[in-house]
């Protein structure tokens, strides 16, 4: 009986030590903000505008080389129009930073937290995340692909869900060719 108890205790200790030092291959990869790029494109009845915005910080979580989560903070003060020059560029950049749009004085950052990640293939995933813009959080679903130390994600965002209603035909009548469409695109090329 004593030998059985000793054997059980010894087996328990061995199991505890083994499981304590055995870890699942988890990895947090920090995004290199200076080597990553986020581009945006907004649409209106008479055309579109596009530009860039900077990542302040971010990371992707992996488990056994599979994406499992992540988080990004976007520096909203860096909104930059790339399809205009001179006064027109300055006016649009300023207007996008104003309270009509992103209100960067009160909300200098936006945040995306990856909540659910589902593999679609070898390096492709469908992600659902919580996106916070202007203090409002809404779910977004998008695709992301990962190749080596790079990731590419494309998001379509409905600005009105974040309280950005300026010249939206859903909130204002008779805008005609002055209307700005509710959805805008973000394309992120990330390096980690």
HUMOFEN-V85653 format. One record per residue. N is the residue number from 0. RES is the residue in one letter. SS is DSSP state (H for helix, E for strand, - for the rest). PHI is phi as a letter, one per 40 degrees, with the letter a starting at -180 (none if undefined). PSI is psi in whole degrees, -180 to 180 (NA if undefined). Layout:
# HUMOFEN-V85653
n: (N/N)
res: (RES/RES)
ss: (SS/SS)
phi: (PHI/PHI)
psi: (PSI/PSI)
This chain:
# HUMOFEN-V85653
n: (0/1/2/3/4/5/6/7/8/9/10/11/12/13/14/15/16/17/18/19/20/21/22/23/24/25/26/27/28/29/30/31/32/33/34/35/36/37/38/39/40/41/42/43/44/45/46/47/48/49/50/51/52/53/54/55/56/57/58/59/60/61/62/63/64/65/66/67/68/69/70/71/72/73/74/75/76/77/78/79/80/81/82/83/84/85/86/87/88/89/90/91/92/93/94/95/96/97/98/99/100/101/102/103/104/105/106/107/108/109/110/111/112/113/114/115/116/117/118/119/120/121/122/123/124/125/126/127/128/129/130/131/132/133/134/135/136/137/138/139/140/141/142/143/144/145/146/147/148/149/150/151/152/153/154/155/156/157/158/159/160/161/162/163/164/165/166/167/168/169/170/171/172/173/174/175/176/177/178/179/180/181/182/183/184/185/186/187/188/189/190/191)
res: (X/X/X/X/X/X/X/X/X/X/X/X/X/X/X/X/X/X/X/X/X/X/X/X/X/X/X/X/X/X/X/X/X/X/X/X/X/X/X/X/X/X/X/X/X/X/X/X/X/X/X/X/X/X/X/X/X/X/X/X/X/X/X/X/X/X/X/X/X/X/X/X/X/X/X/X/X/X/X/X/X/X/X/X/X/X/X/X/X/X/X/X/X/X/X/X/X/X/X/X/X/X/X/X/X/X/X/X/X/X/X/X/X/X/X/X/X/X/X/X/X/X/X/X/X/X/X/X/X/X/X/X/X/X/X/X/X/X/X/X/X/X/X/X/X/X/X/X/X/X/X/X/X/X/X/X/X/X/X/X/X/X/X/X/X/X/X/X/X/X/X/X/X/X/X/X/X/X/X/X/X/X/X/X/X/X/X/X/X/X/X/X)
ss: (-/H/H/H/H/H/H/H/H/H/H/H/H/H/H/H/H/H/H/H/H/-/-/-/-/E/E/E/E/E/-/-/H/H/H/-/E/E/E/E/E/E/E/E/-/-/E/E/E/E/E/E/E/E/E/E/E/E/E/E/E/E/E/-/-/E/E/E/E/E/E/E/E/E/E/E/E/E/E/E/E/-/-/-/-/H/H/H/H/H/H/H/H/H/H/H/H/-/-/-/-/-/-/-/-/-/-/-/E/E/E/E/E/E/E/E/E/E/E/-/-/-/-/E/E/E/E/E/E/E/E/E/E/-/-/E/E/E/E/E/E/E/E/E/E/E/E/-/-/E/E/E/E/E/E/E/E/E/H/H/H/H/-/-/-/-/-/-/-/-/-/-/-/-/-/H/H/H/-/E/E/E/E/E/E/E/E/E/E/E/E/-)
phi: (none/c/c/c/c/c/c/c/c/c/c/c/c/c/c/c/c/c/c/c/b/c/b/c/c/b/a/b/b/c/c/c/d/c/b/b/a/b/b/b/a/b/b/b/d/c/i/a/b/a/a/b/a/c/c/c/a/i/a/b/b/b/b/f/g/b/c/b/i/i/a/b/b/b/c/c/c/c/d/b/c/b/b/b/b/g/c/c/c/d/c/c/d/c/c/c/c/c/c/d/b/c/f/c/c/c/b/c/b/b/b/b/b/c/c/b/b/b/c/b/i/d/b/b/b/b/b/b/b/b/b/b/b/f/g/b/b/b/c/b/b/a/b/b/b/b/b/g/b/b/b/b/b/b/b/b/b/c/c/c/c/b/g/b/b/d/f/c/c/c/b/b/c/f/c/f/c/c/c/b/c/c/c/b/b/b/b/b/b/b/b/b)
psi: (-43/-40/-38/-43/-44/-42/-40/-42/-46/-43/-40/-43/-44/-43/-43/-47/-44/-49/-29/-34/0/121/151/142/86/142/131/117/119/135/132/97/-37/-16/3/157/135/124/148/155/123/149/143/170/-38/8/-143/168/154/164/-160/165/144/145/128/-44/164/165/158/138/137/150/119/48/17/134/132/-15/-170/180/143/142/127/135/97/-20/-10/12/127/125/131/-7/5/161/166/-140/-40/-41/-48/-42/-45/-44/-46/-41/-41/-31/-13/175/-20/-32/-99/-7/54/-20/-42/-22/74/-12/157/159/140/122/122/118/-42/133/127/125/137/-7/-161/-52/25/142/150/127/138/129/167/115/129/120/133/36/2/135/130/151/145/145/135/171/146/139/145/131/110/-122/27/148/146/130/144/127/144/123/132/106/-28/-22/-13/19/17/94/0/123/34/128/-17/-14/-20/140/160/33/-26/-122/7/-4/143/129/150/-35/141/160/143/132/123/126/108/146/138/NA)
